[in-house]
Amino acid sequence: MLVRAERYEAVGPIYRLAIPIYEQQRNFKALVSVYAELQQAYSRAAETKVSGRRRLASYFRVVFYGQTHFRDDHGTEWIYREPGLTSLAEASERMTAYCHSVLGHDRVQVLGAELDPSTLKETTAYVLMTHVEPLLTDNNEDDHFAVHTNVRRFFFESAVVDDSVAKTAPQVARHGLRRVFLITNKPFPSMQRRQPVTSRGEELLTPLQVACDELGNKAKHLRRILDAVEPGRPLDIKRLQLLLQGAVQPTVNAGPLAYAEAFTAAEQQKRYGQAGTDQLKESFRQLVAVCADALKANQTAIRADQVEYHRMLSESFDVMLDKLYDFFGERLLTKNEGAEETVTPTNEDHPRASMHVFDTIGGVNM
């Protein structure tokens, strides 16, 4: 059952309880079966670690509104656990059908935006649904099994506009973020589909903090791809190139350079002070460092038909460094720390990527 649930890592601890008993009984046939299942379970665990194609669960925050309809559940807040890869739209459809069945009428509205209780109609039952994620820590952010085991802490985010910033300022300088943290009564997974929220908290991120957070996430995702390379686990070249292109290629009013342009303006420097500028500069320093490493890795992995594509990425990276110098007044990465200029494709047996640029434009499932 654990294998069918894709919880391969849990098979070993269970069998470690049974193995001593079988050994004492000298039940070698049972031991052969146990070790065969352990081999299969850990092989599957290793496969999913490489592919990353495992989604153990999706989680949703649900709040019920309507005293005459939900009675004791009116105003209560819950976390619902759904099968992996369940979208918010799919979960909303299931909740609507469930409420129709339980309440015995179809006057049910499932909404995704926060509600104003004063505008609610007594004849209608309202359900607020929001997609939430388990709260990651430094110890479990790379371990999908740990993230979805004994999890009680969740969070979701919503964009806010900082009205204290002039409306003429760039959008990235006006958009902050509200991050809400939720803790359930008991952990998931369990025999219960839902758990009540027992405590909540929130933090408000300034536009500068949002920018630094976004830059840090880009650097972390690139670094994670580079660090994942090991014997028997080649570089995920397609994903690396997609993230690298998004980091180094300038786009209109978007991308990393938009943050540098917005927050190095005089009014923003006055607003956040030297400490804010230094924080942004350090975030960019980390990003360009990992981009340089990613370009070097890409250079050694590409085939002959991607030489021009790699050259385009390298030139975009150089342009990015020059523009960052203009914004901050100093080099965040010296030229000899960047990617090599000479591109030498390898002859390794990587899948051909002659259509890679079109794959990138069309989007890649990450």
KAPE-V980467 format. One record per backbone hydrogen bond with DSSP energy under -1.0 kcal/mol. NH is the residue of the N-H (numbers start at 1). CO is the residue of the C=O. Records with the same first field share a line. If there is no record, write none. Layout:
BEGIN
NH = CO  CO
END
This chain:
BEGIN
5 = 1
6 = 3
7 = 2
10 = 7
11 = 8
14 = 10
15 = 11
16 = 12
17 = 14
19 = 15
22 = 18
23 = 19
24 = 20
25 = 21
27 = 22
28 = 26
31 = 27
32 = 28
33 = 29
34 = 30
35 = 31
36 = 32
37 = 33
38 = 34
39 = 35
40 = 36
41 = 37
42 = 38
43 = 39
44 = 40
45 = 41
46 = 42
47 = 43
48 = 44
49 = 45
50 = 46
51 = 47
52 = 48
54 = 52
58 = 82
60 = 80
61 = 130
62 = 78
63 = 128
64 = 76
65 = 126
70 = 66
71 = 67
73 = 70
74 = 71
75 = 64
76 = 73
78 = 62
79 = 195
80 = 60
81 = 193
82 = 58
86 = 83
91 = 87
92 = 88
93 = 89
94 = 90
95 = 91
96 = 92
97 = 93
98 = 94
99 = 95
100 = 96
101 = 97
102 = 98
103 = 99
104 = 100
108 = 106
109 = 125
111 = 127
119 = 116
120 = 117
124 = 121
125 = 107
126 = 65
127 = 109
128 = 63
129 = 111
130 = 61
132 = 59
133 = 155
135 = 153
141 = 137
143 = 140
147 = 143
148 = 144
149 = 146
151 = 188
154 = 182
155 = 133
156 = 180
158 = 178
160 = 176
162 = 174
163 = 161
165 = 162
169 = 166
173 = 170
174 = 171
175 = 171
176 = 160
177 = 205
178 = 158
179 = 203
180 = 156
181 = 201
182 = 154
183 = 199
184 = 152
185 = 196
188 = 151
195 = 79
197 = 77
198 = 183
199 = 183
201 = 181
203 = 179
205 = 177
210 = 206
211 = 207
212 = 208
213 = 209
214 = 210
215 = 211
216 = 212
217 = 213
218 = 214
219 = 215
220 = 216
221 = 217
222 = 218
223 = 219
224 = 220
225 = 221
226 = 222
227 = 223
228 = 224
229 = 226
230 = 233
233 = 230
237 = 235
240 = 236
241 = 237
242 = 238
243 = 239
244 = 240
245 = 241
246 = 242
247 = 243
248 = 244
249 = 245
254 = 251
258 = 255
259 = 256
260 = 256
261 = 257
262 = 258
263 = 259
264 = 260
269 = 265
270 = 266
271 = 267
272 = 268
273 = 269
276 = 272
277 = 273
278 = 274
279 = 275
280 = 276
281 = 277
282 = 278
283 = 279
284 = 280
285 = 281
286 = 282
287 = 283
288 = 284
289 = 285
290 = 286
291 = 287
292 = 288
293 = 289
294 = 290
295 = 291
296 = 292
297 = 293
298 = 294
299 = 295
300 = 296
302 = 298
306 = 303
307 = 304
310 = 306
311 = 307
312 = 308
313 = 309
314 = 310
315 = 311
316 = 312
317 = 313
318 = 314
319 = 315
320 = 316
321 = 317
322 = 318
323 = 319
324 = 320
325 = 321
326 = 322
327 = 323
328 = 324
329 = 325
337 = 334
338 = 335
346 = 302
350 = 348
356 = 353
359 = 355
360 = 356
361 = 357
362 = 358
363 = 359
END
